Amino acid sequence: MAYRFVFLGAPGSGKGTWSGIVSRRLALSHLSTGDLLRQEVAENSELGQKARSYMDAGELVPDELILALVDKKLGEANGFILDGYPRNIAQAKSLEEILEKNKISLSKVIYLEVAEEELVRRITSRVVCPNCGATYNLQTMPPKLAGICDRCGSKLIQRPDDTEEVFRVRLDAYNKQTAPLLEYYEQKGLLYRYDNYGAQTEEGNENFLRLLTKE
């Protein structure tokens, strides 16, 4: 079955971690607008140049820069997980238009719930690999060798938008623009909430997968 999920949640809520686990287990494409945008920035494409100033300041990238990227990627995917999109009602409606154009629909929308101070702790402890995109948390999921990526051996870095000051700007923007999506998708009968506080376990992974695949 070609599942099509949207994962919602504040920055640091675990969207990327769960997307990685689920995409591997269910053979789905993991479509992270954040990662796709960072790839554009790294390649210094026209879109990447426009997005860089917003991302480095912790601001949300404008809708028109995201929409074309999402449209292209959804056309290439069979089943997928959308991680980081949509983030407001306007984007949700644009996504519906894209899905209708491709004659497909969403399976479920998952909201990952995490307390604010836990989000701050997670984000400020996060480091990433600039080469392969792997993500680590220095407190809960550190690399085997300090400062070095387990996958490719590159030196790990902290993103400019993962400092506490910039993160709180991002969180405020999230609360104002993205939180209303919960009501939007709840009214459509698509929204499922998941408490994502605590360490990753195999039992937790299985419970989450059951939530996703249950009819």
N, C-alpha and C positions, 0 to 999 in steps of 0.2 A: 504494500500500500504506500502511496506517495503522500506522506504526512507533510503538512505545511503549517509551521508554528511561528508565532511572534513571541519573543521573550522580552518582557518589560521589567524595569527596575531601575533604581537610581544608580549612578556610577559607583562601582564597587560592590554591587549586590550579587554578583556572581553570574551575570549573563554569559560572559565569555567562557567561564569554566564549564558551566552546564552545556553551553552550545557545543563545546569541544567533545564532551562525553557523549551527548546524545547524537551528534552528527556521526560519530564513529560507530556507535551501537546500532543506529537505525539507517546508516548509509545515506545521510542527508547532506546537502550542501550547507555549510555554515557561512551565512552572509552577514558579516559584521561591517556596518557602515564606517565605524571607527577605524578598523583595520584597513578597509578598502581606501579610505581617505588618506590614512598615513602612507599607504603604498603610493598613492598619487603624489603626495608631498615628497616622498623619497625619490620618486622618478622626476620630480620637478616639472610635472605636466602643467598645462594651463589651469586645469581644475585644482591641482595641488598648490600652485602658487596662490590662488585665490583663497583656498581653505586655510593655508598656513597661519595667516595673521589671526584668524578667529580661534583656531585650535590652541596656539601658544598662549593666548590670553584667557583660555578657559571658557570662551563664548561658544554658543551653538552655531554650527555652520548653517548658512541660509538654505531654505528649502529647495530653491532652484538648483543649487549645486548638488544636492543629494538625490533629487528625483531622477535625473537622467541616469545616474549610476545604478540606482535600484532597478529601474526599468530594464536596463541592459542585462543585469545579473539574473533577474527573475526569468527572463526569456531563455537563459542558458540552463537553468536548473530544473530538475524534475521535482523531487521533494526538497524542502529547505527549512532552515531556521533563520528567521530575521532577527538579528541581534543589534539593537540600537536604532531600530526604525520600525514603525513610525514613532515620533516623539511628541506630536501634537495632533489636534483634530484635523487640521488641514492636510497633514501628511497621511493620516489614516484614510481620509476620503480619496486622496490621490492614489494611495495603495489599492483601494477598492477598484478604482478605474483600471489600474494596471492588471489586477487579477481578472477582472471581467474581460478585458481585452484578450487575455491568455486563456479564458474559459476555465479558470480554476478558482478555488475558494480556500479560506483559512480553515485549518482543523481546530486549533485552540490558540488562545492567547494566555500566556503564563506570566503572572506578576510575582516577582521574587521580593519578599518582604524582609527588610533588615533595618534595625534601629540606627538613627543618625550617627551617634558617636562610634558605633561599630563600623559604619561606612568610612568615617574619617580615619580610624585606625587602620583599616584595610588599605585604603588608597595611599596613605603616606608611607606604608610599608611595601608598596608594590614596586617591582623593578621588571624591566622587559628586555628582551633581546632585540636589538635593532636590525639584526640580520635575518632571523627566521620567524620573529614575532612571538616566541614563547614568553609566557607571563609567569612570574613568581611572586610570592609574598614572603618577606624576610621573617615574619613571625609564624605564619601557618603553613607555608609551602616553599621553604627556601631551596635554592639549588644545592646540589651535592657538594660542589666546590664553590666557596664564597666568591661572588662577583662574576662567575663564569656560567654560561648557558650549558645545561645538561645535553641539549640536542646537538648543538653545532660548535660549542667551545668559544663563542664570541663573548666579549665583555658586556656585562649587563649594565643598563642605565636606568635612571628614573626619568620618566617623561616630564617635560616642562609643566604640563597641566596636572601633575600628581602631587604638588605641594599643597599643604593645608589651606593656604590663602586662596589659591586658584580653585581648589576643589570646592570650597564653600560657595564660591561664585557659581560654579557648575551646578551644585546641588540646589541653590536658590532658583536658577533657571529651570532646572528639572521640575521642581515642585510647582512652579508657576505654569509651565507649558505642557509637561508630560502627564502629571497626575490626573488631569481631567480625562485622559484616555481610559482610565479604569472604569469610570461611569459609562463612557461611550461603548466599550466592549462588553461591559456587564449587561447593558440593555440589549445587546445583540445575542446574549447567551453564550458568548465565547470565552469569558474571563474565568480563570482558575487561579487561586492564590496559593503560594507555597512559602512557608516560613524557612528562610535560608540562613538562619543563624546557626553557627557551629561548624565543626570540622566535617570534611568530606569522608563518607564511609561507603563501603560496598552496599550495605543495607539501605542507606539513604539513596544511593544511585538507583537501586532496584525500585524503591518506592516512587521516586521521581519518574522513572520510565513507565511505571504502571499508571501514574496520573496522566501521562501524555497519551498512552496508547489505549486507555480504557474508552470504550464506546459510550 
